[in-house]
Amino acid sequence: YYGQSLLTDDILPEIQRLKSENIFDYVNSIYSCSIFIGAASGSVALASAIKGDGPYPNKIYSFITTPQLNQNIWTWPNVKYFPGDNLYKDFQRF
């Protein structure tokens, strides 16, 4: 259903989850990952800033609602966006 937490193990169970002990662990996790998937949130903005336009391929993907994408306010050039109207179903489809 819409609004279900994406942190539960029944959604995308094949994707590894990490629990950060502090902000430094969190930033290191984002920096070291080869692919980052988020949902139009602060984590995507942080991943965009951390990854930047470095020499290595940065794969940052974000699910975003169509109205958010159309506003083009909180979007970043190094992020690939997947617009949709139901982020929960979009994550399952991905």
Backbone torsions as a table, in degrees:
resi	resn	phi	psi	omega
1	TYR	NA	159.4	-178.5
2	TYR	-67.0	133.5	177.8
3	GLY	97.9	-1.8	178.7
4	GLN	-69.1	141.8	-179.4
5	SER	-63.0	136.7	176.8
6	LEU	-83.5	2.4	179.4
7	LEU	-88.7	-9.6	-179.6
8	THR	-72.0	150.6	-175.7
9	ASP	-72.8	-14.6	-178.3
10	ASP	-82.9	-7.6	177.0
11	ILE	-104.3	122.2	-178.3
12	LEU	50.4	58.2	-175.3
13	PRO	-63.8	-19.8	-178.0
14	GLU	-79.4	-7.9	-179.8
15	ILE	-94.9	128.3	-179.6
16	GLN	-66.0	140.5	176.5
17	ARG	-114.9	139.9	178.6
18	LEU	-118.9	142.7	174.8
19	LYS	-111.9	117.8	-178.6
20	SER	-83.7	139.9	178.4
21	GLU	-82.8	-25.7	-178.6
22	ASN	-160.0	177.5	-177.0
23	ILE	-63.7	-31.7	179.8
24	PHE	-67.5	-42.1	174.7
25	ASP	-61.9	-40.7	-179.1
26	TYR	-62.5	-47.7	179.6
27	VAL	-65.0	-42.6	178.2
28	ASN	-62.7	-38.0	178.0
29	SER	-63.0	-45.2	179.5
30	ILE	-65.1	-44.4	-178.4
31	TYR	-61.9	-38.2	-173.9
32	SER	-87.6	-12.2	-177.4
33	CYS	-76.1	148.2	178.9
34	SER	-85.5	-26.9	177.5
35	ILE	-136.8	133.8	177.0
36	PHE	-121.6	126.6	178.7
37	ILE	-118.9	127.7	179.8
38	GLY	-140.1	-176.9	-179.0
39	ALA	-131.4	88.8	172.9
40	ALA	32.5	62.4	-173.7
41	SER	-143.4	-176.7	177.8
42	GLY	-62.0	-29.8	179.7
43	SER	-65.1	-35.6	178.0
44	VAL	-69.4	-41.2	177.1
45	ALA	-62.7	-42.1	178.9
46	LEU	-65.2	-44.2	178.2
47	ALA	-61.1	-40.6	178.1
48	SER	-61.0	-43.3	179.5
49	ALA	-69.2	-40.9	-178.9
50	ILE	-67.9	-46.9	-177.5
51	LYS	-74.2	-35.6	178.6
52	GLY	53.3	-146.5	178.1
53	ASP	-114.4	45.3	-176.7
54	GLY	-63.8	176.6	-176.3
55	PRO	-74.0	-13.5	-178.4
56	TYR	-99.7	150.0	179.0
57	PRO	-60.7	123.9	178.4
58	ASN	-106.9	120.5	179.8
59	LYS	-113.0	100.4	177.4
60	ILE	-118.1	122.8	-179.1
61	TYR	-119.8	140.4	-179.6
62	SER	-136.4	130.4	169.1
63	PHE	-85.1	137.2	-174.1
64	ILE	-147.9	146.9	177.3
65	THR	-73.1	152.2	-179.2
66	THR	-58.3	-44.0	177.6
67	PRO	-60.7	-39.0	178.2
68	GLN	-62.5	-44.2	-179.5
69	LEU	-64.9	-40.4	-179.8
70	ASN	-65.7	-29.6	177.5
71	GLN	-70.6	-27.6	176.5
72	ASN	54.3	37.6	-179.8
73	ILE	-96.1	-53.2	-177.4
74	TRP	-105.7	56.0	176.3
75	THR	-120.3	151.3	-173.8
76	TRP	-126.2	143.5	-174.1
77	PRO	-66.7	-24.2	-178.8
78	ASN	-98.5	21.7	179.2
79	VAL	-118.7	134.7	174.6
80	LYS	-94.6	122.2	-174.9
81	TYR	-102.2	144.0	176.0
82	PHE	-122.5	97.1	-178.3
83	PRO	-74.8	149.2	177.4
84	GLY	-170.0	172.5	-178.0
85	ASP	-107.8	-6.1	178.5
86	ASN	-138.9	94.0	-173.5
87	LEU	-60.9	-34.2	179.3
88	TYR	-61.1	-49.4	179.5
89	LYS	-67.3	-35.6	179.2
90	ASP	-63.7	-39.0	177.4
91	PHE	-64.0	-40.4	179.6
92	GLN	-64.5	-38.4	-179.0
93	ARG	-68.9	-33.0	-176.3
94	PHE	-66.4	NA	NA
